[in-house]
Amino acid sequence: MSDLHIRCAGPGDVDAVLSFWLEAAEGTSISDDHDGVSRLISRDPEALLLAERGSRLVGTVIAGFDGWRCSAYRLAVHPDHRREGIATALTEAAEQRFLSLGGRRVDAMVLEANERAHRTWAAGGYHREDHWRRWVKPLTG
């Protein structure tokens, strides 16, 4: 793992991140476009964490903090690099960010049908809370 480097994404990373998510992430989000990722980086430059080996993007996580809640999204590892500790390194980096900002608990958004992700989050000490449900309303057509 000594060759793994985790850094914050910058404006020049947007297209690479979007391409990476098409290959490595499960599902899509209404914000998975150039404007959505650019706004994230502009509003919170430390939220989108990238894991790289050399110059190759091998993992991502969004570690969003609004001053009250710590939220983890888009934990994704390239299929050729799974089971190498990259997800663990990214979640630990996200947790360190949250702790430094005064965060108290992490909420991870995980697709219901993504069993592999369930195992990954559980291995990191996370558990499912069945008494909560996500309610959504798109603000754009």
TORKOL-4160 file (C-alpha; in steps of 0.2 Angstrom, whole numbers, padded with zeros to 4 digits, m for minus):
141
<pt num="1" X="0000" Y="0000" Z="0000"/>
<pt num="2" X="0015" Y="0012" Z="0001"/>
<pt num="3" X="0013" Y="0016" Z="m0017"/>
<pt num="4" X="m0005" Y="0022" Z="m0014"/>
<pt num="5" X="m0008" Y="0041" Z="m0013"/>
<pt num="6" X="m0024" Y="0049" Z="m0007"/>
<pt num="7" X="m0027" Y="0067" Z="m0012"/>
<pt num="8" X="m0041" Y="0079" Z="m0014"/>
<pt num="9" X="m0048" Y="0081" Z="m0031"/>
<pt num="10" X="m0046" Y="0098" Z="m0040"/>
<pt num="11" X="m0056" Y="0106" Z="m0055"/>
<pt num="12" X="m0044" Y="0097" Z="m0067"/>
<pt num="13" X="m0050" Y="0080" Z="m0061"/>
<pt num="14" X="m0068" Y="0081" Z="m0065"/>
<pt num="15" X="m0068" Y="0072" Z="m0082"/>
<pt num="16" X="m0057" Y="0058" Z="m0076"/>
<pt num="17" X="m0068" Y="0056" Z="m0060"/>
<pt num="18" X="m0084" Y="0055" Z="m0071"/>
<pt num="19" X="m0075" Y="0042" Z="m0082"/>
<pt num="20" X="m0069" Y="0032" Z="m0068"/>
<pt num="21" X="m0087" Y="0031" Z="m0060"/>
<pt num="22" X="m0094" Y="0024" Z="m0076"/>
<pt num="23" X="m0081" Y="0010" Z="m0075"/>
<pt num="24" X="m0080" Y="0007" Z="m0056"/>
<pt num="25" X="m0095" Y="0014" Z="m0047"/>
<pt num="26" X="m0112" Y="0006" Z="m0045"/>
<pt num="27" X="m0127" Y="0016" Z="m0050"/>
<pt num="28" X="m0128" Y="0034" Z="m0055"/>
<pt num="29" X="m0133" Y="0050" Z="m0047"/>
<pt num="30" X="m0142" Y="0065" Z="m0053"/>
<pt num="31" X="m0126" Y="0075" Z="m0049"/>
<pt num="32" X="m0115" Y="0063" Z="m0060"/>
<pt num="33" X="m0111" Y="0076" Z="m0072"/>
<pt num="34" X="m0098" Y="0090" Z="m0075"/>
<pt num="35" X="m0108" Y="0103" Z="m0067"/>
<pt num="36" X="m0112" Y="0093" Z="m0052"/>
<pt num="37" X="m0094" Y="0087" Z="m0048"/>
<pt num="38" X="m0087" Y="0104" Z="m0052"/>
<pt num="39" X="m0099" Y="0112" Z="m0039"/>
<pt num="40" X="m0094" Y="0099" Z="m0026"/>
<pt num="41" X="m0076" Y="0103" Z="m0028"/>
<pt num="42" X="m0079" Y="0122" Z="m0028"/>
<pt num="43" X="m0090" Y="0122" Z="m0013"/>
<pt num="44" X="m0079" Y="0110" Z="m0003"/>
<pt num="45" X="m0062" Y="0107" Z="m0010"/>
<pt num="46" X="m0057" Y="0093" Z="0002"/>
<pt num="47" X="m0073" Y="0083" Z="0000"/>
<pt num="48" X="m0069" Y="0072" Z="m0015"/>
<pt num="49" X="m0054" Y="0061" Z="m0011"/>
<pt num="50" X="m0045" Y="0052" Z="m0024"/>
<pt num="51" X="m0034" Y="0036" Z="m0022"/>
<pt num="52" X="m0020" Y="0035" Z="m0035"/>
<pt num="53" X="m0007" Y="0022" Z="m0039"/>
<pt num="54" X="0006" Y="0032" Z="m0050"/>
<pt num="55" X="m0004" Y="0042" Z="m0061"/>
<pt num="56" X="m0019" Y="0030" Z="m0062"/>
<pt num="57" X="m0035" Y="0034" Z="m0052"/>
<pt num="58" X="m0040" Y="0018" Z="m0043"/>
<pt num="59" X="m0053" Y="0024" Z="m0030"/>
<pt num="60" X="m0064" Y="0038" Z="m0024"/>
<pt num="61" X="m0075" Y="0043" Z="m0010"/>
<pt num="62" X="m0084" Y="0059" Z="m0006"/>
<pt num="63" X="m0083" Y="0064" Z="0012"/>
<pt num="64" X="m0095" Y="0078" Z="0014"/>
<pt num="65" X="m0098" Y="0087" Z="0030"/>
<pt num="66" X="m0111" Y="0101" Z="0032"/>
<pt num="67" X="m0106" Y="0106" Z="0050"/>
<pt num="68" X="m0118" Y="0094" Z="0057"/>
<pt num="69" X="m0118" Y="0077" Z="0048"/>
<pt num="70" X="m0104" Y="0067" Z="0040"/>
<pt num="71" X="m0109" Y="0059" Z="0024"/>
<pt num="72" X="m0099" Y="0047" Z="0013"/>
<pt num="73" X="m0104" Y="0044" Z="m0005"/>
<pt num="74" X="m0097" Y="0037" Z="m0020"/>
<pt num="75" X="m0084" Y="0025" Z="m0012"/>
<pt num="76" X="m0078" Y="0016" Z="m0028"/>
<pt num="77" X="m0063" Y="0006" Z="m0032"/>
<pt num="78" X="m0058" Y="0001" Z="m0049"/>
<pt num="79" X="m0062" Y="m0017" Z="m0053"/>
<pt num="80" X="m0044" Y="m0022" Z="m0057"/>
<pt num="81" X="m0039" Y="m0015" Z="m0039"/>
<pt num="82" X="m0052" Y="m0022" Z="m0028"/>
<pt num="83" X="m0047" Y="m0032" Z="m0012"/>
<pt num="84" X="m0030" Y="m0022" Z="m0011"/>
<pt num="85" X="m0036" Y="m0011" Z="0004"/>
<pt num="86" X="m0040" Y="0004" Z="m0006"/>
<pt num="87" X="m0058" Y="0006" Z="0000"/>
<pt num="88" X="m0051" Y="0004" Z="0018"/>
<pt num="89" X="m0038" Y="0018" Z="0015"/>
<pt num="90" X="m0051" Y="0029" Z="0007"/>
<pt num="91" X="m0064" Y="0027" Z="0022"/>
<pt num="92" X="m0050" Y="0030" Z="0034"/>
<pt num="93" X="m0045" Y="0046" Z="0025"/>
<pt num="94" X="m0063" Y="0051" Z="0025"/>
<pt num="95" X="m0065" Y="0047" Z="0044"/>
<pt num="96" X="m0049" Y="0057" Z="0048"/>
<pt num="97" X="m0057" Y="0072" Z="0038"/>
<pt num="98" X="m0073" Y="0071" Z="0048"/>
<pt num="99" X="m0064" Y="0070" Z="0065"/>
<pt num="100" X="m0053" Y="0085" Z="0061"/>
<pt num="101" X="m0069" Y="0094" Z="0057"/>
<pt num="102" X="m0078" Y="0089" Z="0073"/>
<pt num="103" X="m0089" Y="0076" Z="0066"/>
<pt num="104" X="m0097" Y="0063" Z="0077"/>
<pt num="105" X="m0104" Y="0049" Z="0066"/>
<pt num="106" X="m0103" Y="0045" Z="0047"/>
<pt num="107" X="m0118" Y="0041" Z="0037"/>
<pt num="108" X="m0114" Y="0031" Z="0021"/>
<pt num="109" X="m0125" Y="0030" Z="0006"/>
<pt num="110" X="m0125" Y="0012" Z="0000"/>
<pt num="111" X="m0136" Y="0005" Z="m0014"/>
<pt num="112" X="m0148" Y="m0008" Z="m0007"/>
<pt num="113" X="m0144" Y="m0020" Z="m0021"/>
<pt num="114" X="m0125" Y="m0018" Z="m0020"/>
<pt num="115" X="m0120" Y="m0033" Z="m0009"/>
<pt num="116" X="m0101" Y="m0031" Z="m0012"/>
<pt num="117" X="m0103" Y="m0013" Z="m0004"/>
<pt num="118" X="m0112" Y="m0020" Z="0011"/>
<pt num="119" X="m0098" Y="m0031" Z="0015"/>
<pt num="120" X="m0085" Y="m0018" Z="0012"/>
<pt num="121" X="m0094" Y="m0005" Z="0024"/>
<pt num="122" X="m0097" Y="m0019" Z="0037"/>
<pt num="123" X="m0079" Y="m0024" Z="0037"/>
<pt num="124" X="m0075" Y="m0006" Z="0041"/>
<pt num="125" X="m0086" Y="m0006" Z="0056"/>
<pt num="126" X="m0102" Y="0001" Z="0049"/>
<pt num="127" X="m0119" Y="m0006" Z="0051"/>
<pt num="128" X="m0136" Y="m0004" Z="0043"/>
<pt num="129" X="m0149" Y="0006" Z="0051"/>
<pt num="130" X="m0166" Y="m0001" Z="0045"/>
<pt num="131" X="m0177" Y="0012" Z="0054"/>
<pt num="132" X="m0172" Y="0026" Z="0042"/>
<pt num="133" X="m0176" Y="0028" Z="0024"/>
<pt num="134" X="m0170" Y="0040" Z="0012"/>
<pt num="135" X="m0184" Y="0052" Z="0005"/>
<pt num="136" X="m0179" Y="0061" Z="m0011"/>
<pt num="137" X="m0187" Y="0075" Z="m0022"/>
<pt num="138" X="m0177" Y="0080" Z="m0038"/>
<pt num="139" X="m0176" Y="0099" Z="m0040"/>
<pt num="140" X="m0174" Y="0098" Z="m0059"/>
<pt num="141" X="m0184" Y="0090" Z="m0072"/>
